[in-house]
């Protein structure tokens, strides 16, 4: 039995999402978003080299020797599947292991709103799920693919690095390809997918201009494309895609994106009261008005369009965070921490009469103190 299996058992039994291996430290878990040190023995560089090299595919060993980084998947059959990043840092070799649930979490279990679930019934277009690393993008995409698998009869091709959630055929035919194992790059696999009779293509990460361009073209030619980006708002997603291209091409890309982009969903994971985590979702659905703003380069006006489009299922991140506080699922401090516009989230909480974050309470009480001092004078 590989040495790493014992550490994987600790990770699963403790309910952690990630396991960090770093020379000079004991194994460290992330649970419900918090870092927790285990009581295991301190690991040294030689220990980590032995543990990770034992399970690392030969291709990844060569890649690690050349680049000092490599990603691969590892599975204990019937128990757990992991995505592993091996690296070198100033202490020596290290690794980060992320748990991939053995079973796909369904859209119902995730509580995905109707506006997002309806994206599964599109015949063509581009849907982008965004958020920081570890925000649950892969989990959301897997739930959407699973819903399509249950309700449609189509050919789904996924292109991932590495393959994370394993999908079994239900009503759909599902082909899963892994970068460096089954194909050389996202762009080459995406280009080849057009010759493989797909209806739906999932691109694990739109890393470069070529991949983004082919994804948009694939969506324009009558396919439904799901992809991910590392952006922190839906509006930034639109800007990031356009800014990927040189200035002399951006007008053309805005026009293509206006016709092909159907939705941008940005998510962040929040600590849930009582343990666990819950996703806050910002939802941009591209209707005629939003498409016109993209085409005309007026992305700064999309926020106003999202507020007007609330009845269609659009939602800003601060609105989603406020609702989670109102539902007593997260603390105001957590909403404040995750909000980009801090003043706006405070104003939203105040208008609803909800508790304010600890960080702003002293400031909130300051005006009353000043008034009392002026009265004494």
C-alpha positions, 0 to 999 in steps of 0.5 A: 500500500502506498505511504500516501494512503494513510495520509489520505485516510486522515484527510477523509476521516477529518472531513478536510478538503485539502492536505498540504505536505511541506518539508519541516512541518507535519501534514496540514489540513484545510477544513471548512476553509480553515488551516489545521495542523495535524498531530502527525510526525514532521515531514522532511524533504526526503519523506515527501519526495518518497511519498509523492514519487511513489504514486507519480506517473512517469510523465509527471516525474519528468515534468517535475524534474524539468519544471519543478511543478506537476499536476496529476490525479490519484485514486484509492479505488472505492474510497477517494479521488484526489487532484495533486500538485507537486512543487518545489519551494524553499524548504524542498519538495511539497505537495497539495492534495485536493479531495474530489468527491467520489460521486458528483454532487447534484444540482439539487444538492448544491441548491443551484438556482433556476437561472443556472440550471436553465443553462443546461437546456441551451442548444449553443453558446458559451457559459463561463464559471469563474472564481478564485482557486478553491471556490468550487468551480469544478463542483458546479460544472460537474453538477451541470454536466450531471444534470445534462447527462440525466435530461438530454441525449447528447455527446459531451466532451470534457477537457481537463487537467487532470480529469477530476469528477468521473462521469458515467454515461446516463442518457448522454455519451461522455468522453473525458480527455486529460491534458498531457495524457490524452492530448497535448493542450486545451487548444489542440483538444478543443480544436480536435473536439469539433471533429468528434461530433460533440454537442457540449464541450467542457473546457477545464480552464481557458488559459490562453488566447488561443483556447479562449478564441476557439471556445468562442468560435465553437460556441458560435458554430452551434455547440454549448461550451462550458469553461472556467476563468479565475476572475472575481466578478461576472463583469470582470469575466467579460473584460478579461476575455476581451483583454486577452486579445490585442487591441486591434482585435478587441472590437471583433471579439466584443462582437463575437462575445456578444452573440456567443456568451450566454452567462457568467457565474462567479462564485466564492465559498463562505464559511457556513454557520455550524460548519461546512461551506456554502457558495455565494453566486453572482449570476450574469445572464446575457440578454439583449441589453447586456449583449448590446453593452458588450458589443459597444464596449460599455462593460461598466454599465453591466452592473446596472443591467444586472440590477434591472435583470433581477427578475430574470435570475441575475444577481450581484455578489453582494446581494448573494452574500446579504441573502446568506446572512439574512438566511442565517447561513453565514456571519456578517463578518464572513460576508464582509470578508468575501465582499469586494465592495465593502461599503456596499455590503455594509449598506445592504446589511444596515438597510435590512436591519441585519447585524453589522460586521465587527470591523465596522461597528466602532466606525458606525458608533463614532457619529453618536460619540461626536454628537454627545461631545458637542452637546456637552460643550 
